[in-house]
């Protein structure tokens, strides 16, 4: 399950972004990783302070579109975030290019109406995703964005040791069954990667995420959200 995902993932390129990382070298991660396009849906200029019948209609059309993308295999996982921030939801798209992904996202009714704006990033993962269950049932998992941290001036040897400990911790959490998905972003920006935890609470997810040695060292910082995803898509 997750063990088969994590081993090639961490051998290819992890999130601590040492000089050996593929994102730094502008090389695609190797092994069994597949490039997806992750669309971060942020509240747009037309997002209302209070929902109206019209915005509810548009959001219903948005849901219909999301389910159609999932059922067609164009989206592999999608869902809203469960906290009240500017980031409203996430699509992970199976697209041949960033341009195809942008076309799919721009066609979404809520994006067209200005309720959402999309921020697209290449993202790598093993292709672990399955068809959603029908009828639709949503489950809550916990998604941690791993971002570039403030303390990245360690000597190369120390950074390498932090990276090794970071990888070992990913493997440990996977074996515990707490970490069910993970993967690095393919652009060399602030966002380095994600963890997805299947645990009982945000606090439990935070506790596991905080064990990461790269987080402890300040090379990475965490941003954690509850994420509602369709039952059946994650292993």
C-alpha positions in Angstrom: 0.0 0.0 0.0 1.7 3.2 1.2 5.0 1.4 1.5 5.2 0.9 -2.2 4.4 4.5 -2.7 6.9 6.0 -0.3 10.0 4.0 -1.2 10.3 5.2 -4.8 9.0 8.6 -3.8 11.7 9.3 -1.3 14.5 7.8 -3.3 13.6 10.0 -6.3 13.1 13.4 -4.6 11.9 14.4 -1.2 10.6 17.6 0.2 13.6 18.9 2.1 15.0 20.2 -1.3 18.7 19.5 -0.8 20.9 20.2 -3.8 20.4 16.6 -4.9 16.6 17.1 -5.3 15.2 16.7 -8.8 13.2 19.9 -8.5 16.4 21.8 -7.9 18.2 20.1 -10.8 15.2 20.7 -13.1 14.9 16.9 -13.6 11.8 14.9 -13.4 11.7 12.5 -10.4 12.5 8.9 -11.4 11.0 5.6 -10.5 7.2 5.1 -10.6 6.2 8.7 -10.0 3.6 10.1 -12.3 3.3 13.9 -13.0 -0.2 15.3 -12.2 -1.3 18.9 -12.2 -2.6 20.2 -8.8 -5.0 23.1 -9.0 -5.4 25.0 -5.8 -8.8 26.7 -5.9 -8.7 30.0 -4.0 -11.7 32.2 -3.3 -12.1 34.6 -6.2 -13.2 38.1 -6.6 -16.9 37.1 -6.8 -16.8 34.9 -3.7 -19.7 36.2 -1.6 -19.7 37.0 2.1 -23.0 35.2 2.3 -24.2 32.5 -0.1 -27.0 33.4 -2.4 -29.4 31.2 -4.4 -27.2 32.1 -7.5 -23.9 31.1 -5.9 -25.5 27.9 -4.5 -26.6 27.1 -8.1 -23.1 27.7 -9.4 -21.5 25.6 -6.7 -23.9 22.8 -7.5 -22.8 23.0 -11.1 -19.2 23.0 -9.9 -19.9 19.7 -8.0 -21.5 18.1 -11.0 -18.4 19.1 -13.0 -16.0 17.7 -10.4 -17.8 14.4 -10.4 -17.7 14.3 -14.2 -14.0 14.9 -14.2 -13.5 12.2 -11.6 -15.7 9.7 -13.5 -13.9 10.4 -16.7 -10.5 9.9 -15.1 -9.4 13.5 -15.9 -9.3 14.2 -12.1 -7.9 11.6 -9.8 -8.9 13.3 -6.5 -10.7 16.5 -5.7 -12.5 18.1 -2.8 -13.1 21.1 -0.6 -11.0 22.1 2.4 -12.8 22.0 5.7 -11.5 25.2 7.2 -12.3 28.8 6.4 -9.3 30.1 4.6 -8.7 31.7 1.2 -7.9 28.2 -0.1 -11.3 26.6 -0.8 -10.5 23.3 -2.5 -8.1 21.2 -4.6 -8.2 19.3 -7.9 -5.5 16.8 -8.9 -5.8 16.4 -12.6 -4.4 13.7 -14.9 -3.5 16.0 -17.9 -0.9 15.7 -20.6 0.3 19.2 -20.1 -0.2 22.3 -17.9 -2.1 23.8 -20.8 -4.6 21.0 -20.8 -5.0 21.2 -17.0 -5.6 25.0 -17.3 -8.3 24.4 -19.9 -10.1 21.9 -17.7 -9.9 24.2 -14.6 -11.0 27.3 -16.6 -14.1 25.4 -17.8 -15.3 24.8 -14.3 -18.5 26.8 -13.6 -17.3 28.3 -10.3 -14.0 29.4 -11.9 -15.8 30.9 -14.9 -18.1 32.8 -12.5 -15.2 34.2 -10.5 -16.1 32.4 -7.3 -12.7 30.6 -7.5 -9.3 31.4 -9.1 -6.9 28.5 -9.7 -3.2 28.3 -9.0 -1.7 25.3 -10.9 1.4 23.3 -10.0 3.0 20.2 -11.4 2.9 17.5 -8.7 4.4 14.0 -8.5 2.9 10.9 -6.9 2.6 7.2 -7.6 -0.7 6.6 -9.4 -2.4 5.2 -6.3 -5.8 6.8 -7.1 -8.9 4.7 -7.6 -12.5 5.3 -8.8 -14.8 7.0 -6.2 -17.5 5.0 -4.6 -21.1 5.5 -5.7 -23.2 7.0 -4.4 -20.9 9.8 -3.4 -19.7 9.8 0.2 -17.1 12.2 1.5 -14.3 11.4 4.0 -12.1 13.8 5.9 -8.4 13.4 5.6 -5.7 15.9 6.6 -3.5 17.6 4.1 -0.2 19.2 5.0 1.5 21.6 2.6 5.2 21.5 3.1 6.7 24.9 2.4 10.2 26.3 2.1 11.3 27.1 5.6 13.3 30.0 7.1 16.3 28.0 8.1 18.0 26.6 5.0 21.6 27.7 5.5 22.9 24.4 7.0 26.2 23.0 5.7 25.8 20.4 2.9 26.6 17.5 5.2 24.1 18.6 7.8 21.4 19.2 5.2 22.0 15.7 3.8 21.6 14.2 7.3 18.4 16.1 7.8 17.2 14.8 4.4 18.0 11.2 5.4 16.1 11.6 8.7 13.2 13.2 6.8 13.0 10.2 4.5 13.2 7.7 7.4 10.3 9.6 9.1 8.2 9.4 5.9 8.7 5.6 5.9 7.9 5.3 9.6 4.6 7.2 9.2 3.7 5.1 6.2 4.3 1.8 8.0 2.1 3.1 10.8 -0.7 3.6 8.3 -1.0 7.3 9.2 0.5 8.7 6.0 -1.6 7.6 3.0 -0.3 9.8 0.2 2.6 12.1 -0.4 4.5 13.7 -3.2 6.7 16.6 -4.2 5.8 19.6 -6.4 7.7 19.8 -9.7 8.3 23.5 -9.7 11.0 25.1 -7.6 8.7 27.4 -5.5 7.7 27.9 -2.0 5.5 24.8 -2.0 7.8 21.7 -1.7 5.3 18.8 -1.3 2.3 17.5 0.5 1.5 14.8 3.1 -2.0 13.3 3.4 -2.8 11.8 6.8 -5.7 9.5 7.6 -6.1 10.1 11.3 -8.9 11.0 13.8 -8.3 14.7 14.1 -6.4 17.8 13.0 -4.5 17.7 16.2 -3.3 14.1 15.6 -2.3 15.0 12.1 -0.3 18.0 13.4 1.4 15.9 16.0 2.6 13.4 13.3 3.6 16.2 10.9 5.6 17.9 13.6 7.8 14.8 13.9 9.4 15.6 10.5 13.1 16.3 11.0 13.2 18.9 8.2 10.3 20.7 10.0 12.2 20.6 13.3 15.3 22.0 11.6 13.3 24.8 10.0 14.1 23.7 6.4 10.3 23.2 6.0 7.2 24.7 7.5 3.8 23.1 7.6 0.3 24.4 6.7 -2.3 21.8 7.7 -5.9 21.6 6.5 -8.8 19.2 6.8 -9.6 17.9 3.3 -12.9 16.3 2.3 -12.3 13.7 -0.5 -14.6 11.1 -2.1 -14.6 7.7 -0.4 -12.7 5.1 -2.4 -10.2 7.3 -4.2 -7.3 6.8 -1.7 -5.9 3.4 -0.8 
